[in-house]
């Protein structure tokens, strides 16, 4: 029994967009960890990263991860540059069905380049190389996820249909949130 659906994957894979649509479809809440951090610190992710440095930023991410992993009936989108370690995976897997979203490099480059400056760890001057390096890192993570969905082609509705179908095929059961909580 799981409580949540957790979307992970590299930046530009569509976690926020698909996550919102999936939450709507299921009638669940949507949680974007980047937006949670921004609200908590009163700065954009890029500003907070510059202010706190990587160590401070990662500590805040891990704190948010521990908080939201205990939710019920939530579609949780984790920041695309969130370091997936065995510890992180264990926290996520305890209560969540983990879905990795992936996309072809050309699509990731297209999506990431729409918001230059928004993502503090991106090397916009060498975007193609940055994306390929990031993809190699994520390839090691996909086998630990409960399923992987390609978001390169197709609209959000079609991708959400694919996710729902995979959940049904795996017969995943979710614990319902208590009413009034």
N, C-alpha and C positions, 0 to 999 in steps of 0.2 A: 504494500500500500504506500502510495506517495501522496504528498500534499500539493506539490507545485510542478509546473513545467519550467525548466530552466533552459534558456537559449544562450549558447556560447558560440564563439567563433571570432574570427579576425574582424577588425574594423572594416566596414563596408560590405559585410555579408548580409545585412538587412535585419539584424536582430531587433532594433527598435521598431521599424515599420511593420515587420511581420508579427512581432510580439504584440503590438497594439491590436492588429487585426485578429490574431488568434484569441486574445483575451476577450475581445468583443464577441467573437463567435461562440466562445464557451460561457460567456456571462461572468467572467472572472475579473479580478483586478489586474492591472498591468503595472509592473514596477521596473523602471529603468535605473540601474545603480548609478550611472553617471548623473542623472537628474537628481537623485537622492543626495549625492555628494554635493552637487551645486547648491541645492536648497539649504543643506546643513552648514556649509561654509560661506554662503553668500557671495560666491564667485563662480565664474565659468570653470570648467575643468582645466582649460589652458592656464587661466590665471592662478588657480589653486596649485597646479603642478609647478608653475614658476615660483610661487611663494613658498610652498612646503618642501619642494624637491621630490625626487623619486621616492625616497624612503618614507617621508610623511604622507605622500599620496598613496603609496601601497598599503600603509597602515590603515588609512581611512577606508580604502577599498575592502580590505579584509574585515574591518569592523562592520561595514555595510553588508558584506557577504554573510557574516554570522547572524546579523539581525534578520535579513529578508529570507534566509533559508528556512526559518521557522514559520513562515506565513502558511496560510491554507488557501487553496484555490487562487493562486497567483501565477501569472506568466511573468517570469523574471528574466530580464535581459541584462547580461553582464557586459561591462565595457570591453570593447574589442581588443584592447591591449592588456587585458587582465591576465596576469601570469597564472596559468593553470598548472599547479603543482599537484602532487599526490594528496597533500593536505587539503588543498582547495577542492579537489575532486571529491574527497571523502565528505567534506562539509556539504557540498552540493548534492551528492548522491544519497545521503542519508534521508532526505525528505523530498528530493526532486527527481523527476524524469528528465535526464539531460539530453537535449537535442543540439547537436552542432550544426550550424549553418555554414555552408561554404559556397564560394563563388569563384568563377574563373578570374584570373588576374586582370584581364582587360576590364571586367565589370567592377572589380574592387577599385582599380585605378580611377575609373569614371566616377564612382560614387564618392570616393575619398577626395578627389580633386574639386568637387562641388563646394567644399567647405574648408578652403585653405585657411590654416591658422587655428581651426577649431580643435584639432587633435594634436596635443603637445609633443607626442613622441614621433610624429611622422616627419620623415625627411622629404619634404615637398620638392626639393631640387633634384633628388634621385628617386622619384616615386616608384618607377618600375622596379628598380633594384630593391627598394624597401619592401614593396609588396611581395616580391619573390622570396625574400628572406623571411618575412613574416609567415608566408605560406608553408615554408619548410618547417618552421617551428610548430605550426598548428597541425601538420601532418602527424606528428608524434602524439597528439592529444586525441584525435578522432577515434582511435580504437577504444579509448576509455569511456566514450559517450554511449548512451543507450541507442541512439540512432543518429544518422547524418543526413541532412537534406540539402540538396543543391539549389541555390537561389539565383543562379545565373540567368535563367530564362523563365518566362511565365510571369503572370501577374500575381499580386499578393493573395488574391482569393484562391488561385490555383495552388500556390505554395502552402497556404493554410489547409486546403483540402488534403494535400499530401501529408502534412503533419498529422492531422486528425486520423487519416487512414493508417499511418504507421502506428499511432497510439492504439487504435482499435486492433490492428493485426497482432500487436504484442500483448493485447489484453491487459493493459495497464489500468489498475484501479486507483482511484484518488479518494483520500479521506475528505469528506465534506467539511467545510467551515461551520462551526457552531453558529446558529443564528443569534444575532445580537452581539457578536464578538468582533 
